[in-house]
């Protein structure tokens, strides 16, 4: 059952995704975009997020105990 009311990313979801990816990069994960010379793990995570190349699924939990899994690419699409 699909319950999606909002097909956009909340500021909290966006922060969690970028912060988690920055942590992965700082621990040695391979970047999914070509890094620039002066990139930090945070700026690299931001560029990956804006390029929509992160293979992440957002799990949204609802008050009635149900949840919905939404791929990040679906939330970043305009419209």
Rosetta silent file (secondary structure, phi, psi, omega in degrees, C-alpha in Angstrom):
SEQUENCE: XXXXXXXXXXXXXXXXXXXXXXXXXXXXXXXXXXXXXXXXXXXXXXXXXXXXXXXXXXXXXXXXXXXXXXXXXXXXXXX
SCORE:     score description
SCORE:     0.000 S_00000001
   1 L     0.000  127.398 -179.201    0.000    0.000    0.000 S_00000001
   2 L   -98.775  122.906 -175.891    1.462    3.354   -1.025 S_00000001
   3 L  -110.542    6.748 -170.631    0.719    6.169    1.388 S_00000001
   4 L   -56.863  121.373  174.147    2.911    8.897   -0.026 S_00000001
   5 L  -100.844  -40.295 -179.777    1.487   12.323    0.512 S_00000001
   6 L  -113.649  124.844  176.189    4.669   14.289   -0.089 S_00000001
   7 L  -105.211   51.267  174.530    7.028   13.319   -2.869 S_00000001
   8 L  -142.527  161.518 -178.066    9.814   15.566   -1.720 S_00000001
   9 L   -84.777  135.732  175.068   12.690   15.253    0.687 S_00000001
  10 L   -80.166  163.351  179.879   12.401   16.881    4.095 S_00000001
  11 H   -65.681  -27.300  179.111   15.289   18.986    5.389 S_00000001
  12 H   -73.624  -40.633  176.754   15.905   16.332    8.044 S_00000001
  13 H   -64.878  -43.522 -179.999   16.161   13.513    5.502 S_00000001
  14 H   -61.218  -44.853  179.742   18.494   15.586    3.341 S_00000001
  15 H   -62.959  -41.991 -179.448   20.751   16.389    6.303 S_00000001
  16 H   -65.905  -39.962  179.611   20.889   12.760    7.392 S_00000001
  17 H   -65.322  -49.086 -177.547   21.760   11.540    3.894 S_00000001
  18 H   -66.765  -42.496  179.020   24.530   14.090    3.334 S_00000001
  19 H   -63.987  -42.885  178.440   25.949   13.660    6.840 S_00000001
  20 H   -65.369  -40.270  179.350   25.948    9.875    6.596 S_00000001
  21 H   -69.146  -37.803  177.100   27.567    9.928    3.176 S_00000001
  22 H   -62.332  -38.744  176.934   30.217   12.424    4.369 S_00000001
  23 H   -64.106  -43.608  177.896   31.034   10.032    7.217 S_00000001
  24 H   -59.828  -44.349 -179.431   31.363    7.129    4.774 S_00000001
  25 H   -64.487  -39.375  179.798   33.689    9.167    2.561 S_00000001
  26 H   -69.278  -21.539  178.264   35.841   10.227    5.506 S_00000001
  27 L   -91.556    3.198  173.151   36.179    6.547    6.486 S_00000001
  28 L   109.831    8.797  178.232   37.513    5.648    3.021 S_00000001
  29 L   -66.598  151.000  179.330   34.472    4.919    0.828 S_00000001
  30 L   -76.615  133.801  178.414   34.947    5.417   -2.893 S_00000001
  31 L   -70.611  148.704 -179.618   33.365    8.611   -4.264 S_00000001
  32 L   -96.135   -5.640  172.714   30.595    8.257   -6.837 S_00000001
  33 L  -126.094  160.432 -178.685   31.524   11.511   -8.614 S_00000001
  34 L   -69.942  121.476 -178.795   34.942   12.679   -9.744 S_00000001
  35 L   -75.542  144.191  172.674   36.576   14.472   -6.798 S_00000001
  36 L   -87.856  167.396 -175.684   38.136   17.888   -7.199 S_00000001
  37 L   -62.992  -39.122 -174.879   41.488   18.705   -5.644 S_00000001
  38 L   -99.304   15.597 -178.675   40.081   20.808   -2.772 S_00000001
  39 L   -70.890  136.605  168.228   37.003   18.676   -1.963 S_00000001
  40 L   -96.092  172.719  178.865   36.287   17.751    1.628 S_00000001
  41 H   -63.417  -33.616  179.300   34.163   14.729    2.471 S_00000001
  42 H   -68.913  -47.170 -178.867   31.219   17.089    3.086 S_00000001
  43 H   -66.543  -34.572  177.170   31.513   18.952   -0.235 S_00000001
  44 H   -67.085  -41.009  177.327   31.948   15.662   -2.058 S_00000001
  45 H   -63.830  -39.518  177.173   28.828   14.269   -0.341 S_00000001
  46 H   -62.682  -42.819  179.691   26.897   17.406   -1.338 S_00000001
  47 H   -65.394  -39.616  177.258   27.984   17.006   -4.978 S_00000001
  48 H   -63.773  -41.392  179.438   26.963   13.340   -4.969 S_00000001
  49 H   -63.178  -46.757 -179.161   23.577   14.264   -3.509 S_00000001
  50 H   -66.830  -29.137  178.188   22.960   17.008   -6.086 S_00000001
  51 H   -80.545   -8.522  179.012   24.007   14.653   -8.898 S_00000001
  52 L    57.675   44.543  179.673   21.447   12.091   -7.600 S_00000001
  53 L  -106.751    1.507 -178.056   23.897    9.198   -7.816 S_00000001
  54 L   -80.432  125.419  179.471   23.443    7.858   -4.283 S_00000001
  55 L   -84.477   72.898 -174.034   21.751    4.426   -4.194 S_00000001
  56 L  -119.709  143.791  174.851   19.685    5.174   -1.081 S_00000001
  57 E  -117.417  127.611  179.372   16.149    4.213   -0.100 S_00000001
  58 E   -90.234  126.878  175.419   14.305    6.410    2.406 S_00000001
  59 E  -101.647  116.309  179.089   12.076    4.562    4.879 S_00000001
  60 E  -103.011  120.353  179.305    9.237    6.792    6.041 S_00000001
  61 E   -97.079  140.555 -177.812    7.427    5.604    9.148 S_00000001
  62 L  -112.298  157.520 -176.009    3.860    6.683    9.807 S_00000001
  63 L   -58.135  -26.960 -179.126    2.007    7.079   13.132 S_00000001
  64 L   -82.644    5.992  177.424   -0.183    4.020   12.522 S_00000001
  65 L    94.558   -8.467  178.033    2.923    1.787   12.442 S_00000001
  66 L   -83.295  167.722  177.045    3.140    1.380    8.684 S_00000001
  67 E  -145.211  166.333  179.964    6.086    2.474    6.615 S_00000001
  68 E  -138.499  134.830  175.398    6.979    3.234    3.044 S_00000001
  69 E  -102.503  122.681 -177.536   10.295    2.758    1.225 S_00000001
  70 E  -125.168  123.488  176.543   10.984    5.432   -1.388 S_00000001
  71 E   -63.012  142.577 -178.541   14.119    5.493   -3.583 S_00000001
  72 H   -58.670  -37.583 -179.661   16.065    8.749   -3.304 S_00000001
  73 H   -60.582  -33.296  178.144   15.955    9.258   -7.085 S_00000001
  74 H   -68.018  -32.172 -178.780   12.131    9.380   -6.947 S_00000001
  75 H   -81.055  -22.650 -178.589   12.258   12.166   -4.367 S_00000001
  76 H   -90.520  -10.990  179.406   14.810   14.235   -6.276 S_00000001
  77 L   -69.132  136.100  175.721   12.901   14.230   -9.562 S_00000001
  78 L   -69.183  146.018  176.374   11.231   17.544  -10.357 S_00000001
  79 L   107.991    0.000    0.000    7.457   17.462  -10.478 S_00000001
